[in-house]
Amino acid sequence: TASFLLRPGARFVCSTMVTIARAEVAKHNSEKDCWLILNGKVYDVTKFLPDHPGGEEIVYELAGTDATSDFEDVGHSDDARAMLKDYYKGDVDPKDTFKPESKASSTSSTASTSESSSSWKRFLIPLFVLGLAVTARVLFASKPKL
């Protein structure tokens, strides 16, 4: 952003919008080079990783992806939102249709698969134990004497 003095008290601001392709953001997916997309804007949060209150691992898992929904779900404070300006790189190219699979979505799909199989186990194991108890009761119950 450049500003030019036109007359005392008036400024003309000339700004050039930097657009960044999603494919470019996807390349920055490591702990040493961590970019995120939040609400259509690209942020280089590499230097912020050690200071993230929730731990750097949470941010690193989303590196190189659109982390908007994760960011909004957490309910970040106004202070956290204000800090973003320090890490701003540019806007996502509005014509860009590249959609990389996020690390978080592949992790969450794996987690939901294991979670659903674990919920079946929580249901089936007690049912199996109950079946064994009923079978044992029927087989080993004392038979009436005639």
N, C-alpha and C positions, 0 to 999 in steps of 0.2 A: 504494500500500500504506500502510495506516495501522496503527499499533500503539497499544494501550491498556494502561496499567499496571493489572493487577488486584490484585496483591499483590506485595510485594518479591520480585524474582527471576522472576516469572511474567509472561508477555506473551500477550495475545490479538491475533492478527494478522488483520485484516480486509482482504481484497484483492478487487478487482473485476477480472475478466478482460476485457480489451479484445479484441473480435473485429473483424477487418477482412476485408472482402469482397475476393476475388481481383480483381474489376473495379476496385476502388479501388487496389490495388497496381499494376495494369497502367497506371494513369494516371501513376505516378511512374517514368518511364522515360527520364529525361534526365540529363545530367551534373550539372545543377544541382539535381536532385530524383530521387535514385536509391534505390528500395526493392527489396528482394529477399525471397523466401520461402525459408527454409532449415528443413527438417524441421518444416513446419507453423507456423513462427513468422515474423513479419514484422519486417524490420530496415531502418532508414533509414541507409544507409551513405554518404550523400552526403559527409559531412565526412571520411570515411575514404579516399575515392577517391585523392587525391594521395599517400597514404601506403601504398597497397597494394603489397607487394613485387613482385608480378607485373605491375604496371602498371595504371593505372586503366581502360584500354581493355577489359581482360578482364572487369572487373566491370561496366562500362558496357554491354557487349554483352548482359548478362543482366538489366539493369535492368527492373523491372516484371514479372518472371517468377519461377517456381519454379526456383531455381538449386541445389536440393539435390543432384542427381546430379553436377553439375559441381563443386560444393564438395567432395563426398565423394570424387570421382575424383582430385582433386589431392592428397588426404591432408594436410589442414591440421593444423598442430601443436596441442597442447593450449592453448598461449598464444593462438593465433588464435581458437580456439573460446571461450576465456575472454573475449576482447575483444568478442565478439558482444553480451554483456549491456549494453554501453555504447550499443548502437545499436538495442536492442529496442523495437518499437512496440506489438506485440500478437500475438495468435494468429490464424491464418487461420480464418475462420468455418467450422466443421465441416460446416455444411449447404450450403455454397457449392459449386456444381458448375461454375461458370464456369472455362473452361480457355483462356486466351489462347494463341495460337501464340507460342512463345518466339522471340526474335531468333536465339538460338543454334541452334535446331533448323532454322530456315529457312536459316541460314548453313551449317550442317553438311550439310543435304541438297543445297545447291548445291555445296558442296565435294566431297561424295561423288560427285555426278554428274560433276563435272569430273575427279575422281580416277579414276573408272572409265573415262571416255573417254580419259584420259591413259594408263591401263594398256593399253588397246587399241592406242593409238598406239605404245607401247613394244614391243608384240608385232608389229604389222603392218608397221611401217617396216623393221625388219631382215628380215622375211620378204619384203617387196617387193624390197629390195636384193639378197637372195639369189636371188630369181627373176630379176632383171635379170642378175646375174652368170652364172647357168646358161644363160640365153638367149643372152647374148653369147658364151659359150664354145661353145655348139652352133653358132651362126651363123658365128662367125669362126674356128673351129678349122681348122687346116690339114687339107685333105682328102688322103687317100693318093693318090699318083700311080700310075697304071697303066702 
